[in-house]
Each structure stands twice: as C-alpha cells, then as structure tokens.
Amino acid sequence: MDHMVPLAEAWRSGADTWTAEQRKEFGNDLKDPQLLIASESSSTSKFDSGPADWKPTNHAFWCVYAKDYTHIKSVWKLTTTDKEKTALSSMLDTCTN
C-alpha cells in the first residue's frame, strides 16, 4: 500500500497543524483515492516525493495520478507549490477528456 499524497508531503503542505486524530484519518483515508496498491519498486522510488520530484513511470497513468493527487490535496486543504502545479498541469495535459 502507498499513499497518493505521501505523509511527509502532507506534513510539509499543512498537516503539521493537524491534530493527531486528523493525521490518523488522513493516513487511513478509504473514502478518497489516498490509499493505493503499488509495487515495491514504485513505492520505493516515490518515497515521500510529490509530482514536482516524481512521476509514475507509466505515462498512461499520469492523468489518473494528477487528478487523484489534486483531489486529495483539495479535500484535505493542503497547499500546493508552484513546482507541483507545473508538474500536475503537464500530467493533466495528457488527459483525453
């Protein structure tokens, strides 16, 4: 299992102000696309990076990844850096609809 928005990235973008209960809810969120099954190599290469520093090797997954990542950041009211926005925008450009 892996987190769409890594826990360390969430911390850097606002979760540092959350209560312990909010952090637990985020880490175990099953309502939103926050938890996903990932290969060990993918999880290891991603580690705690966001889209500014890591992108899925499968370009066909870029659209889904960018939509889900953006959704999680929005739902949890986490900030997004300019580098993240640029990376997400380029990945969203791959969406066909």
URWO-V697129 format. One record per residue. RES is the residue in one small letter. NEAR is the number of other C-alpha atoms within 12 Angstrom. D_LAST is the distance of its C-alpha to the last C-alpha in whole Angstrom. Layout:
RES | NEAR | D_LAST
RES | NEAR | D_LAST
This chain:
m | 20 | 28
d | 26 | 27
h | 34 | 25
m | 42 | 22
v | 46 | 24
p | 33 | 27
l | 31 | 30
a | 21 | 32
e | 30 | 28
a | 34 | 28
w | 28 | 32
r | 21 | 32
s | 24 | 29
g | 23 | 31
a | 27 | 32
d | 17 | 36
t | 15 | 36
w | 19 | 35
t | 13 | 38
a | 13 | 39
e | 13 | 37
q | 19 | 34
r | 21 | 34
k | 14 | 34
e | 19 | 32
f | 33 | 29
g | 30 | 30
n | 22 | 30
d | 23 | 27
l | 16 | 26
k | 15 | 24
d | 24 | 21
p | 28 | 20
q | 32 | 23
l | 25 | 24
l | 23 | 23
i | 14 | 25
a | 18 | 25
s | 15 | 28
e | 12 | 31
s | 14 | 30
s | 22 | 26
s | 25 | 28
t | 17 | 31
s | 18 | 29
k | 27 | 27
f | 25 | 30
d | 23 | 29
s | 27 | 27
g | 38 | 24
p | 36 | 21
a | 25 | 23
d | 19 | 26
w | 27 | 24
k | 29 | 20
p | 29 | 20
t | 17 | 21
n | 14 | 19
h | 17 | 16
a | 17 | 13
f | 19 | 14
w | 27 | 13
c | 26 | 10
v | 25 | 12
y | 35 | 15
a | 35 | 14
k | 29 | 12
d | 26 | 15
y | 41 | 18
t | 33 | 17
h | 23 | 17
i | 32 | 20
k | 35 | 22
s | 19 | 21
v | 19 | 22
w | 28 | 25
k | 19 | 26
l | 26 | 26
t | 26 | 26
t | 29 | 24
t | 21 | 25
d | 13 | 24
k | 16 | 24
e | 27 | 22
k | 22 | 19
t | 18 | 19
a | 28 | 19
l | 33 | 16
s | 23 | 14
s | 21 | 15
m | 31 | 13
l | 26 | 10
d | 18 | 10
t | 20 | 9
c | 18 | 6
t | 11 | 4
n | 7 | 0
